[in-house]
Amino acid sequence: MGIPHHFLGYWGYGTQQELETLLTSVVENLSFRRREALKFSAQKNNLVPIWNVVYIGLDGNSPPQQNQIAAIFASGLFTSPDAWVNLQENNCLILGREPFGKVPLYWTQQGQIIWFASQLQLLLPILQQSEVSIPGLYGYSCFSYVPTPLTPINEVFAVTAGTELVWQSDRQSGKLQTPESKKIHLWREAPEQLTDEATAITELQTLLKNSIERQIADLKDEPVGVFLSGGLDSSVVAALLVQAGVKVRAYTLDFGDAGIPEYPYSEQVAEFLKIPLIKVAVTPSSIENALIPTVQVLDLPFGDGVCVPLYLLSQSASQETQVIFNGEGGDQLFAGWTNKPLIAAGVYQAENPAGQETFIQQYLRTFHRLGGYESQVYQPEVYAQIQNLHFEDWLLTALAQDECPSLLHRLRRASLMLKGAQNIHPRATALGFAHGLWVRSPFCDLPLAEWTFRLSGELCLQGACEKYILKRAVENWLPPEIVWRQKRGMGVPLTSWCLNDFWHQLGIWLNPEILRANNHFYPHIAAQIVEGKLGAAIQGRRIGETLWLLIMWQLWRSHVLNEEISKQSWDHPFWLHRWLWRNYKRWQG
């Protein structure tokens, strides 16, 4: 089945010897660090422009398609690539990604050369200087991921999911034209909506089974893993695999007494399906040990607290299997729990258009990040730069009414394009690849996803019941208390960890002197957060989520961008024991 791989290459007008020397030097450094197999593919027939590609950890079972010089397949099924680089005979370069966003693709232009890579880190040595992108930083602080086509680095860009970028070259002038962006897939509401429940149930059951059949076509007798949270989506995937006769081992997270326990639900599903369940203990020490490796393999900064636990889950699964299934994408397809308050907000906005907060502003609040706190978060120089940036610009296309007139389909479309394609799926693939795992997401199935845009709103969200039609379709496949229980987010105990186990570490990770030298966030932002002074909405679990957002960004700067860390200061409360600091604050008050 091979192993996951990455690629780095160039295309355009330049001196071949200089380009190959630079590419070789990058590869040699990677080879020394990663010890992975390398293979070069050079231009053919002396075509102009010139090109070259190097594969890192090359998988020999992925033959290129016609005109294709590089491709990646997240699942290990080599039917259609998730990210690709194509050449056409008319001196044309194409970089493309499928619409679910499972694998990222980056590019930068240096002179008349386009460099492209499947990892951001592979492009950093190509740049004369790696500087943090202020728009990328602002987007990250709003969403916990950097919105495409931005990256956190100036001059490096990401291909948006469901898009191809096309460069035309002029052989006479030896210059490249500005790339043309082509949408190769649009999430579009069907003109005729399916309203009959019985028909919808039958069709959905068939689509789910077909999706699984496509994703197990290459499996022999080897066991596969499934990440099982005990929620509806992962439980459905586990049930489908068992029904298809696949040998399945389930993996679940155990946060002990600190978080909201999920493993009892996972145990119930595993017992019902008669499959083994491996509990992966997540403790503060295991999180701290895996934190920097997680930041490095994610490649981009991702601020969600679930990233490190999922790293540990992938690590455990990789010891027993090479293929891992997950339930990612179910919330986006079937109008998960975050849609209810937004629908209420949308209805209110329609009836009260002069309200204080726009619908897009209300949508931003569903990310629960630092949007709206800009003046309290950024140092003056950065705050001045973001005055001309508007987070709405990163949401408008996804929330546009043109393709999806009805509110529920519009929200589902936005969730697929934003939280799914720019956050959930690329980080899942990165964590899997880091452990040699092929990652398969049965809900990321194009026929299934397109079918959901035929569903009437009542079949997705019926009263207070979200994912209604999915629950009806699978209610005989799983225990009823699993199918019909109320959705809750993964209970990662970030606030407990930050205010207890990681209290002293906060003074290192978010040290005021380092933040001051970075010249982005205010130096004492961590103390402001734990004291409850940043904002009324940042309380309880939001304290941990906000601190974690900042921690992941700072660690990304030092361990991916490899910035030099300035001398630390003791000008913070985290060197005290927390109980002593609380008593001191009480005495001051």
C-alpha positions, 0 to 999 in steps of 0.5 A: 500500500506504500506510505504517504509522501510530499513533494516540492517542485518548480516551474517557469523561466530561470537558470536550470543549474541554479534551480536544481542546486537550490532544490538539491540543497533543500532536499539534502537538509530534509533527507538528513532530518527525515531520512526519507526516500527521495526521487527526482523527476526532471523536465522532458524534451527540453521544454520551456518553461523548465520544471522539476519535482522531488518527492519526499517519502515517495510512494511507488503505487501512485502512477501519475495521470496524463500531464500530471507531474505531482499528486497526493492522495490522502486516503491511499486510494489512487483513484483521484488525487486530492492535490495535483500539479499538471502541465499542459502542452501550451506552456501552462501550469495548473495547481489544483485541490479537490473540494473537501480540502483534505490535502493542502497545496502551497506556492510562491513566485520567485522571479519568473519561477513558481515554486509549489509544495504540499507542505509549507515548511518545504517552501521556507528555504526557497524564500529570501526571508520568511516574514509573518503575514499580518493578514494571516495572523489576523485570520488565525486569531479570528478562526483558529486557522489561516484562511486560504488563499493566505498562509501565515507567511508573506509571499506564500499562498495556498490553493483554495479547496475546489479550485485550480490555479492556472499560469500561462507563460509567454515563451517569447518574453520569458515571463509568467502571467498572473494566475487565473483562478478556476472553480472546479466544484461549487456546493450548490443547492438543488432546484428541486428539494427532496421532502419525502422522508422515506425516500430520503432514508432509503437513498441515504442508506445506499449512499452511505454504503456506497461510500464505504464500499469505495473506501474499502476496495483495496483492503485485503484481510488487514485490520483498519482503525476507526477513531470512535468518539461515541458521537453519531458520525464516527459511530456510523462509520464504525457500523458501516465498516462492520456491516461491510465485513472489515476487521475494525479496531476502534480508538478513543480518547480518555481524558480521565476526570478532567474532561467530559468523558466520551469513552463510555459512549465509545465503549457502548458502540464498540460493545454493540458492534463487537469490535475491540476498543483501545483507550488512549489516555490523555494526560497533561504530561502526554499533552506537554510531551506531544505538543511541539511534535504536533505543532511541527507536523501540522505545518500550519498553526491550528489553534483547536485544542483537539489537535494534540489529543488527535496526534496521540490517537494517530500515534496509537493507531499507527502501531497496529494499522496503516489505514484510519477511518474517521467521522469528519464531515458529518456535521458539515453535511447534515447541519450539525449542532452549531446551525441552530443558533445561526438559523435563529439569528438569520431569521431575526436578522431578516426581520430586524435588518437594522439590528446592531450585529450583522449575520456575518458578525454573528457567524464569526462568533461561532468560532469563539476566538479573538474577533472583536477584541482587536484593540485589546489583543494587538500591539499598536503597529499591528492594530494599525495594519489590520484596520484595512482588513475585514474578516467578512471578506473571508466569509462572504463567498462561503455565505453568499446566497447565489448558490444556496438561497435557503439559509440552512443550505447556505450554512452547510455550504459555508461549513464545508468551505470554511471549518471543513476544508480549511481546518478539520480535514487538512489537519486530520490528514497532516496528523495521519501522514505524520504517523504513516497513516492513510486517512479515510473520511467516508462523509467526504464523498462527492455523490453523498455530499452533493445529494445532501444539497437536495434535502429540504431543511426539515429533513436536516433540522427538525425542531430541536433535533439536528441531523434528523435524516441521518439519525433516521437512516441509521437508527437500526444500526446503532443503540438508540441512546447513541443515535438520539443523544444530544450533541456535545463538542469534544471535552478537551479540558484546556482551561483546567490544564492551563490554570493548573497543570500548565500554569508555570508553562504559560509564563514560558510559552506566552512570556511577555518579553518574547511577545514584546519582541515579536511585536504582535500580541500585547505582552501581558495578554495571557495575564489579561485572559486568566484575570478575566479582563480581556472580555466578558465572553472569555470565561470558563472554557473560553479561557483555555481555548483562547490561551491555547490559540496563542500558545499554538501560534507562538510554538509554531513561530519558534518550531516551524518558522524557527525564529530566534527566541528572545530572552525571557522576563519574569514580569508575569504572574505564572512563576508564582503558585496559582493559589498564591497569585489568587490570594495576592490578587484578592489582597490587592482588590 
